[in-house]
Structures are given as structure tokens and as C-alpha cells.
């Protein structure tokens, strides 16, 4: 059986804590859902913030909801170089000792000392998907991206298993551009 997975491009984005959201947008502020994302319960928001590094900034970065326990910025390696931060490749949530930046909203700004990462490419799947594919949580796999023009194989892809996930592989914009990935691109788990 061929183990296929939908490949989705995850562009730069910010996850915010409620406390930081209120500093950025005002006391009692709640996120405004713009559109649902493929992962259940996750959504893109109308709200945007500036992400500021020592060299440059991105003036309108999307916030993804719902609010999180800690504020985190996920960017590509090219983005990190552009704004002048040294962001490590990490799984989402693993921010200890990572880069910092300033985040500016319409009502205020925050300075995070850590929380800027390049998200490690990963596959979300349910326990049922994992069983069907013979994979386990935290397993590292390779995924082939077939193409007539730029076929490639991504190594170091972490499998993330949770009953609340939907089957999809997430790569950043640098990786997507390298593979010329388009909406609907399917990868093959090797």
C-alpha cells in the first residue's frame, strides 16, 4: 500500500497567549476567525501583527487561533535571515532557547526573548492513520514529493500522532518553493 499524505504549505504566522493578545489588541480582546484550517479547531484570524527583528520586519503576519499558553512565531529560514534572527528548527511549542523578536499590534507591543522558530517539517495523523501506515508518534520518516520538474525527498520529517489531528504534512514556504508544491500535492511516505 502506498502511504500518501496531502502536503500543505504553512506560511509565516504567530500564535499568541491571551495575555499577549490583550497587550497587542486591548483588554478583553478575542480573536476573529477568518477561516478554518485543516487541523480541527485551528483557524486563521483576521488579526495581523508586525514581527520585528534587528534587520527588518514583516508588517502584517497572520495570527492563528485559538490562543495558546505561550506566544510563538513560526517563520521560514529565509524569513529569519531577512529580519536578522537566528531561529532554530524545532517542533511547534519547543521554544526554549530559541530566538526572540518584537511583535507589534494596533494597541501595544511585546518583546519575546524566545519563541521564534523555523517549524520542523511534520506529518499530523490520528492513531488510526498511524496504525494503518505502520508509524508511531515522534518517528522520523522521509517523504517523496513527485514532480515532473523538481521531484525531491524530504528527510527528517517527524510524525505527530494525536486523536485531534487530521492527516496532512506541513512544510514551510522555503520547502514548498523547493518542491514547487501546489495545492493538492500528495507526498509518499517512504
C-alpha positions as CSV (number, residue, x, y, z in Angstrom):
1,X,0.0,0.0,0.0
2,X,1.3,3.4,-1.0
3,X,1.3,5.7,2.1
4,X,0.2,9.1,0.7
5,X,-0.2,12.4,2.5
6,X,-1.5,15.8,1.5
7,X,1.2,18.4,1.6
8,X,0.3,21.8,2.9
9,X,2.4,24.9,3.0
10,X,2.5,26.7,6.3
11,X,3.3,30.3,5.8
12,X,4.8,32.6,8.5
13,X,2.4,33.0,11.4
14,X,2.1,33.9,15.1
15,X,0.4,32.0,17.9
16,X,-0.4,34.3,20.9
17,X,-1.2,33.8,24.6
18,X,-4.3,35.6,25.9
19,X,-2.2,38.0,27.9
20,X,-0.1,39.0,24.9
21,X,-3.2,39.3,22.7
22,X,-4.6,41.8,25.2
23,X,-1.4,43.8,25.2
24,X,-1.3,43.8,21.3
25,X,-5.1,44.5,20.7
26,X,-6.6,45.7,24.0
27,X,-8.0,44.4,27.2
28,X,-10.6,41.5,26.8
29,X,-9.8,41.2,23.1
30,X,-10.9,38.0,21.4
31,X,-9.6,36.6,18.1
32,X,-11.7,36.9,15.0
33,X,-12.0,33.7,13.0
34,X,-11.3,34.3,9.3
35,X,-11.2,30.6,8.0
36,X,-10.8,27.1,9.3
37,X,-7.5,25.3,8.8
38,X,-7.1,21.6,8.0
39,X,-6.3,20.7,11.6
40,X,-9.5,20.5,13.7
41,X,-10.1,23.5,15.9
42,X,-7.3,25.6,14.3
43,X,-8.1,28.7,12.3
44,X,-6.6,31.7,10.6
45,X,-7.6,35.0,12.1
46,X,-8.4,38.4,10.7
47,X,-5.8,39.9,13.1
48,X,-2.3,40.7,11.9
49,X,0.8,41.9,13.7
50,X,4.2,43.2,12.8
51,X,7.1,40.8,13.5
52,X,10.2,42.9,14.0
53,X,13.8,41.7,14.0
54,X,17.1,43.6,14.2
55,X,17.4,43.9,10.4
56,X,13.9,44.2,9.1
57,X,10.3,43.4,9.8
58,X,7.2,41.7,8.3
59,X,4.4,44.2,8.8
60,X,1.3,42.0,8.5
61,X,1.8,38.5,9.8
62,X,-1.4,36.4,10.4
63,X,-2.3,35.2,13.9
64,X,-3.5,31.6,14.1
65,X,-6.1,30.7,16.7
66,X,-7.1,29.7,19.2
67,X,-4.9,31.4,21.8
68,X,-2.0,29.3,23.2
69,X,-0.3,29.0,26.5
70,X,2.8,30.8,25.1
71,X,3.4,33.2,22.2
72,X,5.4,31.7,19.4
73,X,6.4,32.9,15.9
74,X,6.9,30.4,13.1
75,X,8.9,31.6,10.1
76,X,11.0,30.1,7.3
77,X,14.8,30.1,7.3
78,X,14.7,32.8,4.6
79,X,12.4,34.9,6.7
80,X,14.7,34.5,9.7
81,X,17.7,35.8,7.7
82,X,15.6,38.6,6.3
83,X,14.7,40.0,9.7
84,X,18.1,39.2,11.3
85,X,17.2,36.5,13.8
86,X,18.8,33.1,14.3
87,X,15.7,30.9,14.5
88,X,16.4,27.2,15.2
89,X,14.5,24.3,13.5
90,X,12.1,23.0,16.2
91,X,8.8,21.3,16.6
92,X,6.0,23.7,17.4
93,X,6.0,24.5,21.2
94,X,9.7,23.7,21.6
95,X,10.9,27.3,22.1
96,X,13.3,27.1,25.0
97,X,16.5,28.9,24.0
98,X,15.1,29.9,20.6
99,X,15.3,33.4,19.0
100,X,13.4,36.4,20.2
101,X,11.7,39.4,18.4
102,X,9.3,42.3,18.9
103,X,5.7,41.8,18.0
104,X,3.6,45.0,17.3
105,X,-0.1,45.2,17.3
106,X,-2.5,48.2,17.0
107,X,-2.7,48.8,20.8
108,X,0.7,47.8,22.0
109,X,3.9,45.8,21.5
110,X,5.7,42.9,23.2
111,X,9.3,41.7,23.2
112,X,9.6,38.0,23.4
113,X,13.1,36.7,24.5
114,X,12.4,33.3,22.9
115,X,9.7,31.8,20.7
116,X,10.8,32.4,17.1
117,X,11.4,29.1,15.3
118,X,11.6,27.5,11.9
119,X,9.0,24.8,12.2
120,X,10.3,21.3,11.8
121,X,8.5,19.6,8.8
122,X,6.0,17.2,10.2
123,X,3.0,15.0,9.5
124,X,-0.2,15.2,11.6
125,X,-2.1,12.0,11.9
126,X,-4.6,10.2,14.0
127,X,-3.8,7.0,15.9
128,X,-5.9,5.2,13.2
129,X,-3.8,6.7,10.4
130,X,-0.6,5.8,12.3
131,X,-1.8,2.2,12.7
132,X,-2.8,2.0,9.0
133,X,0.6,3.3,7.9
134,X,2.6,1.4,10.5
135,X,4.0,4.5,12.0
136,X,4.4,5.8,15.6
137,X,4.4,9.2,17.3
138,X,7.8,11.0,17.0
139,X,9.0,8.6,14.4
140,X,11.2,10.2,11.7
141,X,10.4,9.4,8.1
142,X,11.2,10.6,4.6
143,X,8.5,11.9,2.2
144,X,8.9,11.8,-1.6
145,X,7.3,14.7,-3.5
146,X,6.7,13.6,-7.0
147,X,7.0,16.2,-9.7
148,X,7.9,16.5,-13.4
149,X,10.1,19.5,-12.7
150,X,11.5,19.3,-9.2
151,X,10.9,15.9,-7.5
152,X,12.6,15.7,-4.2
153,X,12.6,13.7,-1.0
154,X,12.2,15.4,2.4
155,X,14.2,13.7,5.2
156,X,13.8,14.4,8.9
157,X,10.0,14.5,8.8
158,X,8.6,14.0,12.3
159,X,5.3,12.0,12.7
160,X,3.0,13.6,15.2
161,X,0.1,11.4,16.3
162,X,-2.9,12.7,18.2
163,X,-6.6,11.9,18.0
164,X,-7.4,15.6,17.4
165,X,-5.3,15.7,14.2
166,X,-6.2,15.4,10.5
167,X,-3.8,13.6,8.1
168,X,-1.6,16.3,6.5
169,X,2.1,17.1,6.1
170,X,3.2,20.7,6.9
171,X,6.2,22.3,5.3
172,X,7.2,26.0,5.3
173,X,7.4,28.3,2.3
174,X,11.1,27.6,1.6
175,X,10.4,23.9,1.4
176,X,7.3,24.4,-0.7
177,X,9.1,26.5,-3.2
178,X,11.9,24.0,-3.4
179,X,9.4,21.3,-4.4
180,X,7.2,23.6,-6.5
181,X,4.3,22.2,-4.3
182,X,0.9,23.3,-5.4
183,X,-2.5,23.0,-3.5
184,X,-3.5,19.3,-3.6
185,X,0.1,18.0,-3.9
186,X,0.4,14.5,-2.4
187,X,3.6,13.1,-0.9
188,X,4.6,9.5,-0.5
189,X,5.8,8.4,3.0
190,X,8.9,6.2,2.4
